[in-house]
Amino acid sequence: MLSQEKIARINELSKKAKEGTLTEREAKERSALRKEYLESFRKSMRTTIENVKVVDEEGNDVTPAKVKALQEKRKLN
């Protein structure tokens, strides 16, 4: 996950953007930080989903085949 300092900087730059005082350099920095944040979030979400096991009310494993395939692939590596 992204460091607290980087998240704070994203928030700071977003606040400046709302106030209309964001420079072009700061806008580029904000864009790069947002991209880094989204990549980190997606990686974390992907890892979470790949480790999920879905069970119905009757206790049957109903994990989607695509997720099961990813889990099997990870076991082999």
HUTARA-V868216 format. One record per run of one state. SS is the DSSP state (@ for helix, = for strand, . for the rest). FROM is the first residue (numbers start at 1). LEN is the number of residues. Records with the same first field share a line. If there is no record, write none. Layout:
# HUTARA-V868216
SS=FROM-LEN ; FROM-LEN
This chain:
# HUTARA-V868216
.=1-3 ; 20-4 ; 51-4 ; 56-5 ; 62-3 ; 77-1
@=4-16 ; 24-27 ; 65-12
==55-1 ; 61-1
